[in-house]
Amino acid sequence: MRDRLQQIWVGFTPREQRLVTMLGGVVVLLFVFLVFYFPSVAIASLEAQNEEIATVLSEIDRASDRLAQRAAEAEAAERRYDVRAPALGSFVEARATENGVTVQQVTNQPEVEEGRFRRRHVRATVPNVSLRNAVHLLTELEGSEYPIALERIHVEHFTAGNDQFNFEIGVVTFDRAGAAAAGTGPDAGVPAAPAPPRGGGLAGPPPPPP
């Protein structure tokens, strides 16, 4: 076989020998290139896959933190309803008196069953009140230790330059089945801490859990 190849090589002209030599060099270079190319491609692919895996794991970690935060928020929201708010009309009138405000009329709205909760709702009319006292009253209602929120605030101001306003407010609460009434239980008489504002800067209780 070797002799046969040598005879063929000798039979080539010098130009043909140079062409065959160049072709052989190209083949060798191509082989060397392929030897290094495929492992490099494989390594690059593995690195890309590792980066994707790391990204997915990072997203899972962030999602776990968000889920844990949401679970804590849901638990805190559920605890808001452990103690039922007292009669809303009397509660609003008592807080108004503490702030030097007179409630002219309180109207109880029909109670509504919403899943595990009973929704209580009152409308109160507060005439001829200064803006400062009205704001103090609204702040105390929203920051109450009970799951109470302001559902409506309607303001009338007829006389320019006069710090006397007419307010109509709607106050709502949700009673969970089995929740203790205010002023009962082992912690009766111990005021609860004011509830923090809801997400987005809104005070009062969040909507009841489903």
C-alpha positions as CSV (number, residue, x, y, z in Angstrom):
1,M,0.0,0.0,0.0
2,R,2.8,2.3,0.9
3,D,4.7,1.5,-2.4
4,R,1.5,2.1,-4.3
5,L,1.0,5.5,-2.8
6,Q,4.7,6.4,-3.4
7,Q,4.3,5.4,-7.1
8,I,1.2,7.6,-7.4
9,W,3.1,10.5,-5.7
10,V,6.1,10.1,-8.1
11,G,3.7,10.1,-11.0
12,F,2.4,13.6,-10.0
13,T,3.8,16.7,-11.6
14,P,5.4,19.2,-9.2
15,R,2.3,21.4,-9.5
16,E,0.1,18.5,-8.7
17,Q,2.3,17.6,-5.7
18,R,2.0,21.1,-4.4
19,L,-1.8,21.0,-4.8
20,V,-2.0,17.6,-3.0
21,T,0.3,19.0,-0.2
22,M,-2.0,22.1,0.2
23,L,-5.1,19.9,0.3
24,G,-3.5,17.7,2.9
25,G,-2.7,20.8,5.0
26,V,-6.2,22.0,4.7
27,V,-7.5,18.6,5.8
28,V,-5.1,18.6,8.8
29,L,-6.2,22.1,9.8
30,L,-9.8,21.2,9.4
31,F,-9.3,18.2,11.6
32,V,-7.5,20.2,14.3
33,F,-10.3,22.8,14.1
34,L,-13.0,20.2,14.6
35,V,-11.0,18.6,17.5
36,F,-11.1,21.9,19.4
37,Y,-14.4,23.3,18.1
38,F,-16.8,20.6,19.3
39,P,-15.5,20.5,22.9
40,S,-15.6,24.3,23.0
41,V,-19.2,24.3,21.8
42,A,-20.2,21.7,24.3
43,I,-18.5,23.7,27.1
44,A,-20.2,26.9,26.0
45,S,-23.6,25.1,26.0
46,L,-23.0,23.7,29.5
47,E,-22.1,27.2,30.7
48,A,-25.3,28.6,29.2
49,Q,-27.3,25.9,30.8
50,N,-25.6,26.5,34.1
51,E,-26.5,30.2,33.9
52,E,-30.1,29.4,33.1
53,I,-30.3,27.0,36.0
54,A,-28.8,29.6,38.3
55,T,-31.3,32.2,37.1
56,V,-34.2,29.8,37.6
57,L,-33.0,29.0,41.1
58,S,-32.6,32.7,41.9
59,E,-36.2,33.3,40.7
60,I,-37.4,30.4,42.8
61,D,-35.7,31.9,45.9
62,R,-37.3,35.3,45.2
63,A,-40.7,33.7,44.6
64,S,-40.3,31.8,47.9
65,D,-39.7,35.1,49.7
66,R,-42.8,36.6,48.1
67,L,-44.9,33.6,48.9
68,A,-43.7,33.7,52.5
69,Q,-44.5,37.4,52.7
70,R,-48.0,36.9,51.3
71,A,-48.6,34.0,53.7
72,A,-47.6,36.3,56.6
73,E,-49.8,39.1,55.3
74,A,-52.7,36.7,55.0
75,E,-52.2,35.4,58.5
76,A,-52.0,39.0,59.8
77,A,-55.2,39.9,57.9
78,E,-56.9,36.9,59.4
79,R,-55.9,37.9,62.9
80,R,-57.5,41.3,62.4
81,Y,-60.9,39.6,62.7
82,D,-60.2,37.7,66.0
83,V,-62.2,40.3,67.9
84,R,-65.4,41.7,66.6
85,A,-65.9,45.5,66.6
86,P,-68.5,46.9,68.9
87,A,-71.8,48.4,67.7
88,L,-70.5,50.8,65.0
89,G,-73.0,53.6,65.7
90,S,-72.0,53.7,69.4
91,F,-68.3,53.4,68.6
92,V,-68.4,56.3,66.1
93,E,-70.3,58.5,68.5
94,A,-67.8,57.7,71.4
95,R,-64.8,58.5,69.2
96,A,-66.5,61.6,68.0
97,T,-67.1,62.8,71.5
98,E,-63.5,62.2,72.4
99,N,-62.5,64.6,69.6
100,G,-65.0,67.3,70.4
101,V,-67.3,66.3,67.5
102,T,-71.0,65.9,67.6
103,V,-72.7,63.2,65.5
104,Q,-76.1,64.4,64.4
105,Q,-77.4,61.1,62.9
106,V,-76.3,57.5,62.6
107,T,-78.1,55.2,60.2
108,N,-77.5,51.5,60.3
109,Q,-77.3,49.8,56.9
110,P,-78.6,46.3,56.3
111,E,-76.1,43.6,57.3
112,V,-74.9,41.3,54.6
113,E,-73.4,37.8,54.7
114,E,-70.2,37.5,52.6
115,G,-68.8,34.0,52.9
116,R,-67.5,33.4,56.4
117,F,-68.1,37.0,57.3
118,R,-71.0,39.3,58.2
119,R,-70.7,42.8,56.9
120,R,-71.9,45.6,59.2
121,H,-72.2,49.2,57.9
122,V,-73.3,52.5,59.3
123,R,-73.6,56.0,57.8
124,A,-73.0,59.0,60.2
125,T,-73.7,62.7,59.6
126,V,-71.3,65.1,61.3
127,P,-72.3,68.8,60.8
128,N,-70.4,72.0,61.5
129,V,-67.1,70.4,62.4
130,S,-63.7,72.0,62.0
131,L,-61.4,70.3,59.5
132,R,-58.8,69.5,62.2
133,N,-61.3,67.7,64.4
134,A,-62.8,65.9,61.5
135,V,-59.3,64.7,60.4
136,H,-58.5,63.5,63.9
137,L,-61.8,61.6,64.1
138,L,-61.3,59.9,60.7
139,T,-57.7,59.0,61.6
140,E,-58.8,57.4,64.9
141,L,-61.5,55.4,63.1
142,E,-59.1,54.1,60.5
143,G,-56.4,53.3,63.1
144,S,-58.8,51.6,65.4
145,E,-57.8,48.3,67.1
146,Y,-60.8,46.7,65.5
147,P,-61.2,45.7,61.8
148,I,-63.0,48.9,60.8
149,A,-62.6,50.9,57.6
150,L,-64.0,54.1,56.1
151,E,-66.2,53.2,53.2
152,R,-67.3,56.7,52.3
153,I,-66.4,60.3,53.1
154,H,-68.6,63.1,51.7
155,V,-67.7,66.7,52.5
156,E,-69.8,69.9,52.1
157,H,-68.4,73.4,52.6
158,F,-70.9,76.2,51.8
159,T,-69.3,79.3,53.4
160,A,-65.9,80.5,52.1
161,G,-63.4,81.4,54.8
162,N,-65.4,79.5,57.4
163,D,-63.6,76.4,59.0
164,Q,-66.9,74.6,59.4
165,F,-67.7,71.5,57.3
166,N,-70.4,69.0,57.0
167,F,-69.2,65.4,56.8
168,E,-71.1,62.2,55.9
169,I,-69.0,59.1,56.6
170,G,-69.6,55.5,56.0
171,V,-68.0,53.0,58.4
172,V,-67.8,49.3,57.7
173,T,-66.6,46.2,59.6
174,F,-66.6,42.5,59.0
175,D,-67.5,39.9,61.7
176,R,-66.0,36.5,61.3
177,A,-67.9,33.5,62.6
178,G,-66.5,32.5,66.0
179,A,-64.7,35.8,66.7
180,A,-64.9,37.1,70.2
181,A,-66.9,40.1,70.9
182,A,-65.1,43.3,72.0
183,G,-64.4,43.4,75.7
184,T,-64.6,39.6,76.2
185,G,-62.0,36.9,76.5
186,P,-58.7,36.6,78.5
187,D,-57.4,39.9,77.1
188,A,-60.5,41.9,77.8
189,G,-59.6,45.4,78.9
190,V,-56.2,45.3,77.2
191,P,-56.2,47.5,74.2
192,A,-54.9,46.0,71.0
193,A,-52.1,47.8,69.1
194,P,-53.4,50.0,66.3
195,A,-53.4,48.2,62.9
196,P,-50.7,49.2,60.4
197,P,-51.8,50.8,57.1
198,R,-52.7,48.5,54.3
199,G,-50.5,48.1,51.3
200,G,-50.6,51.1,49.0
201,G,-51.0,53.5,51.9
202,L,-54.6,52.6,52.6
203,A,-55.5,52.3,56.3
204,G,-58.2,50.1,57.8
205,P,-58.7,46.3,57.4
206,P,-58.0,44.6,54.2
207,P,-60.9,42.8,52.5
208,P,-61.8,39.6,54.5
209,P,-60.1,36.4,53.3
210,P,-62.2,34.1,51.2
